[in-house]
Amino acid sequence: MVGPKDALWIIGDFAHGPKAKDTDWLRKLFYKLPGAEKYLVVGNHDLEPTQALAWTSVSHLAGVRDGPQRQAHTLCHYPMITWNHARRDALQIFGHVHNNWRGPRNSVNAGVDVWDYMPVRFEDIARRAKTLPVNKHWADVEHNAKEI
């Protein structure tokens, strides 16, 4: 799924439990990851040893351009109801909730546990987004937004 020239984004919770504190185990796991660039969007289980790995970048929020119009999508470990570019057909891509919720139409859960424990490409996230319901609070927070 991830080629040698691809960028790989981990949207939080790279490791969890006792092994998340084991630097040697974390390094071995990290260096098995595919892709030319590896980015971490920090999750609530990403402790200092995880953040100290040789990531291309470590952040709590990231903007990534992808898709046909090269929209600036927002990546955050946590689901959000609104974000920068939310009115411009950009998606918010999150994890955190595991397999409890796939998200609404414009904020999609990209956690591996809702994608058969496989990495997922933007095109697949965008395709799933079209099948999800509109967030029932969207009109409350984005009064002038077009219907998504």
C-alpha positions as CSV (number, residue, x, y, z in Angstrom):
1,M,0.0,0.0,0.0
2,V,2.8,2.4,0.8
3,G,5.5,2.6,-1.8
4,P,9.2,3.5,-1.3
5,K,8.7,7.1,-2.5
6,D,5.5,7.7,-0.7
7,A,4.9,9.9,2.4
8,L,3.4,8.0,5.3
9,W,1.4,9.9,7.9
10,I,0.7,8.4,11.3
11,I,-2.3,10.2,12.8
12,G,-1.4,9.5,16.4
13,D,-1.1,6.5,18.7
14,F,2.0,4.9,16.9
15,A,2.5,2.7,20.0
16,H,0.6,2.0,23.2
17,G,1.1,0.1,26.4
18,P,4.4,-0.9,28.1
19,K,6.3,-1.3,24.8
20,A,5.6,2.4,24.0
21,K,8.3,3.2,26.6
22,D,10.8,0.7,25.1
23,T,13.1,2.8,22.9
24,D,14.7,-0.3,21.2
25,W,11.3,-1.8,20.4
26,L,10.0,1.5,19.1
27,R,13.1,2.0,16.8
28,K,12.8,-1.5,15.3
29,L,9.1,-0.9,14.6
30,F,9.8,2.6,13.2
31,Y,12.4,1.4,10.8
32,K,10.1,-1.3,9.4
33,L,7.7,1.4,8.2
34,P,7.5,1.9,4.5
35,G,7.8,5.2,2.7
36,A,10.4,7.8,2.0
37,E,9.0,10.3,4.5
38,K,7.3,9.5,7.8
39,Y,5.2,12.1,9.6
40,L,3.7,11.9,13.1
41,V,0.6,13.8,14.1
42,V,0.8,13.3,17.9
43,G,-1.9,11.3,19.6
44,N,-2.6,10.9,23.3
45,H,-0.5,7.7,23.5
46,D,2.5,9.1,21.7
47,L,5.0,9.5,24.6
48,E,8.4,11.2,24.4
49,P,10.2,8.0,23.1
50,T,7.8,7.9,20.1
51,Q,8.1,11.6,19.4
52,A,11.9,11.3,19.5
53,L,12.1,8.8,16.6
54,A,13.5,10.0,13.3
55,W,10.2,11.4,11.9
56,T,10.3,13.8,9.0
57,S,8.2,16.0,11.3
58,V,6.2,15.8,14.5
59,S,3.2,18.0,15.0
60,H,-0.2,18.2,16.7
61,L,-1.9,19.5,13.6
62,A,-0.9,19.4,10.0
63,G,-2.2,20.7,6.7
64,V,-1.7,18.4,3.7
65,R,-2.6,19.2,0.1
66,D,-4.0,16.3,-1.8
67,G,-6.9,15.4,-4.1
68,P,-7.9,16.7,-7.5
69,Q,-8.1,20.4,-6.4
70,R,-5.1,20.0,-4.0
71,Q,-7.2,21.2,-1.1
72,A,-5.5,21.8,2.2
73,H,-6.8,19.0,4.3
74,T,-6.3,19.1,8.1
75,L,-4.8,16.1,10.0
76,C,-5.3,15.9,13.7
77,H,-5.4,12.9,16.0
78,Y,-8.8,14.1,17.4
79,P,-12.0,14.6,15.5
80,M,-13.0,18.2,15.1
81,I,-16.3,19.8,14.2
82,T,-14.7,22.6,12.2
83,W,-11.2,23.7,11.0
84,N,-9.3,25.9,8.6
85,H,-10.6,25.3,5.0
86,A,-13.7,23.4,6.3
87,R,-15.8,25.5,4.0
88,R,-13.5,24.8,1.0
89,D,-14.3,21.1,0.5
90,A,-11.3,20.1,2.5
91,L,-11.4,17.1,4.8
92,Q,-10.4,16.8,8.4
93,I,-8.7,13.4,8.9
94,F,-8.5,11.9,12.4
95,G,-8.0,8.8,14.5
96,H,-8.4,8.6,18.3
97,V,-11.9,7.0,18.4
98,H,-10.7,3.7,17.0
99,N,-13.5,1.7,15.5
100,N,-16.3,3.5,17.4
101,W,-17.1,6.0,14.7
102,R,-16.2,6.6,11.0
103,G,-17.0,10.3,11.3
104,P,-19.2,12.6,9.3
105,R,-19.0,13.6,5.7
106,N,-16.2,16.1,6.0
107,S,-14.2,14.7,8.9
108,V,-13.2,11.1,8.4
109,N,-11.6,8.5,10.7
110,A,-8.4,7.2,9.1
111,G,-7.5,4.9,12.0
112,V,-6.3,1.5,10.8
113,D,-9.0,-0.3,12.9
114,V,-11.7,1.0,10.5
115,W,-9.6,0.3,7.4
116,D,-8.9,-3.5,7.9
117,Y,-5.6,-2.6,9.7
118,M,-4.1,-1.3,6.5
119,P,-2.7,2.1,5.5
120,V,-5.2,4.1,3.5
121,R,-4.8,6.5,0.6
122,F,-6.4,9.9,0.4
123,E,-8.6,8.8,-2.6
124,D,-10.1,6.1,-0.4
125,I,-10.7,8.5,2.5
126,A,-12.4,11.0,0.0
127,R,-14.5,8.2,-1.4
128,R,-15.7,7.1,2.1
129,A,-16.4,10.7,3.1
130,K,-19.1,10.9,0.4
131,T,-21.0,8.0,2.0
132,L,-21.0,9.4,5.5
133,P,-23.8,11.5,7.1
134,V,-23.5,15.3,7.5
135,N,-22.5,16.2,11.0
136,K,-25.8,17.3,12.7
137,H,-24.0,20.3,14.2
138,W,-22.4,21.5,11.0
139,A,-24.9,24.3,10.5
140,D,-24.5,25.4,14.1
141,V,-20.7,26.1,13.7
142,E,-20.5,27.1,10.0
143,H,-23.6,29.3,9.4
144,N,-22.5,30.4,5.9
145,A,-21.1,27.1,4.7
146,K,-22.6,25.4,1.7
147,E,-24.2,22.1,2.2
148,I,-21.5,19.4,2.0
